[in-house]
Amino acid sequence: MDKIKDFFKNPINYGLVGLIVGMVIGLVVLGWGVLPVKWIDAAPTDLQIDYQRDYLCMTIDSYIRNQDDQLMQLRWDGLGENADELLNTITPAVCRFTSTAEIDAFKEIVGFQSDNPGVNVEENGEEETELGYLDFEEELTPDVKTISIIPLAILILLTLVAGGILVFLMIRKNKGENGGRKIKAAKFVIPKNKNEEQTKQKKEKSGKDSPLAQFMTTYRQGDDLYDDSFSIDSVNGEFLGECGVGIAETIGVGDPKKVTALEVWLFDKNDIQTVTKVLMSEHANNDSALRQRLLSKGEPILIEPGMRFLMETESLQLEAHVIDMVYARGPLPENSYFSRLTLEVSVWPK
């Protein structure tokens, strides 16, 4: 205690401690906890590079089908100055439902001219230059990196200094009170039998045999005919049933369709009926009339990122896992229709 009192006799130490406390309160408590920065209404040019590619793919697909020059130009201008560079990275491997001919036709329409011969687009969709792979971080200007790194570095340095001083004072105090004897810290050890029991419980929850079938399916806005179906066969090749994912309900008008609900169905050849679950958006779940209409198509459930749900028939069990889910932005209510949704579907015998 005397050491701490002596430490604060120096006015400089008061300023140092005040600076650390102020930065912790300002950056951590207020900046990250109470009043964090929120980004809303971002333009396409502000999106992550992968989402910019998705946006451009949807723009090309929409124009090929609708031939709306004004809408295409508006969306093209939204990509800003990097539109030409971004278009140079687009291939059929990046845009699943767009061919090379359609991409070349779009380039001619927008007057695209490649002025960056150092960029090669390979079949796997990666960008490579003479200096190596392009990274999204390289698009940040040096000023932005400096502004982001310097305060964090100062905060870490000051925290380490203050922590070192406090640890040093506590060690000195402990040595004085215990006559220089070392005090060993207590170590908490989980009993072996308890650890084995927890491991066994986890295995019981997730320890299923390998599934008969496993599929990955993705809906993207603009795929108005989205309807994936998969055959379920035994290890001997015997047909057991089918499962699939398709569009259940749309809202609004115009193209592309605004999908507010998708349906997952499971057909079992040994069962008399097909089991269906309707995956609703947040808006559809809150709209009682829309929810009642979806009830006639199957069991409605509110879909959330990362969620899992089960479906069972007479001899089959299906588990669906929401791998990725992004709501679209537009004039309709918030969280009312999907921009992208990826499901992993696994089927086991009961």
Secondary structure, DSSP 8 states (H G I E B T S, - for coil): -HHHHHHTTSHHHHHHHHHHHHHIIIIIIIIIIIS-----S--GGGS-HHHHHHHHHHHHHHHHHH--HHHHHHHHHTTGGGHHHHHTT--TTTSTT--HHHHHHHHHHTT-----TT-EE-TTS-EEETTEE--GGGGS-HHHHHHHHHHHHHHHHHHHHHHHHHHHHHHHHHHHHTTT-----------HHHHHHHHHHHHHHH-----SEEEEEEEETT-TT-EEEEEEE-TTS-EEEEEEEEEEEEESSSSS-EEEEEEEEEEETTSSS-EEEEEE-HHHHH-HHHHHHHHTTSEEEE--TT-EEEEE-SSEEEEEEEEEEEE--SSS-TT-SEEEEEEEEEEEE-
